[in-house]
């Protein structure tokens, strides 16, 4: 099932794409930097180019994806964002886009609290983790997210 990396034109995003590319796995990338498109396509990655704060564009790029990896560095770095002015606004837009698209799994690459994603299994990995790529690949590959990686919202849904 396809996996999308939003913020694939950040340092961690690029490393995640490289780590996720494997035979039998469709990798997609959402970027704002036109200069990164050719390199990603050369790796066999399907690329969407746009504003990371454009919730509708993010949602459309997630069509038929199983997992979305949200690299929040792209929500706060120096790139232009026309539809949101704060990192939290961008993150909320990503959460809404993921929920509306019907993705099954959301993996936040973020330190701190993340907005809930309705009806999606969510996990989180610290962007500073030395095993970031391996951890994200393992979460994408997992049949079910390990308990220690689930968000509080997932725990509440499991109790219902």
NORSULZI-V275339 format. One record per residue. N is the residue number from 1. RES is the residue in three letters. SS is DSSP state (H for helix, E for strand, - for the rest). PSI is psi as a letter, one per 20 degrees, with the letter a starting at -180 (NA if undefined). Layout:
BEGIN
n = {N;N}
res = {RES;RES}
ss = {SS;SS}
psi = {PSI;PSI}
END
This chain:
BEGIN
n = {1;2;3;4;5;6;7;8;9;10;11;12;13;14;15;16;17;18;19;20;21;22;23;24;25;26;27;28;29;30;31;32;33;34;35;36;37;38;39;40;41;42;43;44;45;46;47;48;49;50;51;52;53;54;55;56;57;58;59;60;61;62;63;64;65;66;67;68;69;70;71;72;73;74;75;76;77;78;79;80;81;82;83;84;85;86;87;88;89;90;91;92;93;94;95;96;97;98;99;100;101;102;103;104;105;106;107;108;109;110;111;112;113;114;115;116;117;118;119;120;121;122;123;124;125;126;127;128;129;130;131;132;133;134;135;136;137;138;139;140;141;142;143;144;145;146;147;148;149;150;151;152;153;154;155;156;157;158;159;160}
res = {UNK;UNK;UNK;UNK;UNK;UNK;UNK;UNK;UNK;UNK;UNK;UNK;UNK;UNK;UNK;UNK;UNK;UNK;UNK;UNK;UNK;UNK;UNK;UNK;UNK;UNK;UNK;UNK;UNK;UNK;UNK;UNK;UNK;UNK;UNK;UNK;UNK;UNK;UNK;UNK;UNK;UNK;UNK;UNK;UNK;UNK;UNK;UNK;UNK;UNK;UNK;UNK;UNK;UNK;UNK;UNK;UNK;UNK;UNK;UNK;UNK;UNK;UNK;UNK;UNK;UNK;UNK;UNK;UNK;UNK;UNK;UNK;UNK;UNK;UNK;UNK;UNK;UNK;UNK;UNK;UNK;UNK;UNK;UNK;UNK;UNK;UNK;UNK;UNK;UNK;UNK;UNK;UNK;UNK;UNK;UNK;UNK;UNK;UNK;UNK;UNK;UNK;UNK;UNK;UNK;UNK;UNK;UNK;UNK;UNK;UNK;UNK;UNK;UNK;UNK;UNK;UNK;UNK;UNK;UNK;UNK;UNK;UNK;UNK;UNK;UNK;UNK;UNK;UNK;UNK;UNK;UNK;UNK;UNK;UNK;UNK;UNK;UNK;UNK;UNK;UNK;UNK;UNK;UNK;UNK;UNK;UNK;UNK;UNK;UNK;UNK;UNK;UNK;UNK;UNK;UNK;UNK;UNK;UNK;UNK}
ss = {-;E;E;E;E;E;-;-;-;-;H;H;H;H;H;H;H;H;H;H;-;E;-;-;E;-;E;E;E;E;E;-;-;H;H;H;H;H;H;H;H;H;-;-;-;E;E;E;E;-;-;-;-;-;H;H;H;H;H;H;H;-;-;-;E;E;E;E;E;E;E;H;H;H;H;-;-;-;-;-;-;-;-;-;-;-;H;H;H;H;H;H;H;H;H;H;H;H;H;H;H;-;-;-;E;E;E;E;E;-;-;-;-;-;-;-;-;-;-;-;E;E;E;E;E;-;-;-;-;-;-;H;H;H;H;H;H;H;H;H;H;-;-;-;-;-;H;H;H;E;-;H;H;H;H;H;H;H;H;-}
psi = {q;q;p;p;o;p;k;i;j;r;g;h;g;g;h;g;g;g;h;h;p;q;p;i;p;p;p;q;p;p;r;i;o;h;i;i;g;g;g;g;h;h;i;j;p;p;p;p;p;a;p;i;j;n;g;h;g;g;g;h;i;j;p;j;q;g;q;p;o;o;o;i;h;i;i;i;a;j;q;p;o;i;i;q;i;q;g;h;g;g;g;h;g;g;g;g;g;g;g;h;h;j;q;h;p;p;o;p;n;q;p;a;q;q;q;q;o;p;k;q;p;q;r;q;p;p;i;j;p;h;k;g;g;h;g;g;g;h;h;h;h;q;g;q;p;q;g;i;i;q;r;h;h;h;g;g;h;h;h;NA}
END
